[in-house]
Amino acid sequence: MIGPDSTITLDFAIHRLANVIENLVLYPQNMIKNLNQLRGLHASQGILLELTQAGMSREKAYKIVQKCAMKVWDNKEDFKTLLIQDNEVKKYLNSKQIEELFNINKYIKNVSYIFNRVFKNK
């Protein structure tokens, strides 16, 4: 019978995940260090979306973001600097817009709200 077996497996997985979350230890300084090691690549999705919303085709935006990202991996360059210097990117985004996309607060602004909703019964 698939139903009971699936339910038992799901129950096990939920309890295991709850245990992981309850015992999770976070080290904010290490998180920042790890983000910095990426040299800005954490913002690649936001850059891609912003370029397409500014009118660039998705294919072209992907190619430009990918080209810059590979320079980060291969030459240890800074992703934001590469984007600001890229002539194609300049046609759609100015340096201020790019700077805003690298602001970490943009990505974590709803963390407290989400945690409060998830853990409000605890």
C-alpha positions, 0 to 999 in steps of 0.5 A: 500500500503506497498511502501508508508507506508514503505517510510514514516516510513523510512523517519521518522526513518532517521530524528529521527536518524539524530537528535540523532546524531546531539545532541549526547554528548560524555564524553570521561572520562566516556567512559574510565571508562565504558571500565575499568569496563569491566576489558578487556572484550572489547577485547574478540572478537579480542582474539577469532579471533587471537586464531583461526588465530593462529591455534586453533579451533574455538570451543576450542578458544570460550571455553577458551575465555568464561571460562576466561570471566566468571571468570571476571564476577564471581570473578572480575578478569582481563581478560588480566591476565587470558589469559596470564596465561592460558596454552592453550592460551600460546601455540598460543599467547605470552604475547606481542601479547595479550597485543597488542590486549588490546590496545584501539588504535587498535579499534579506529584507523579509527574513524576520517576517518569514521567520515570524510566520514560520515559527510563530507557534513556538 
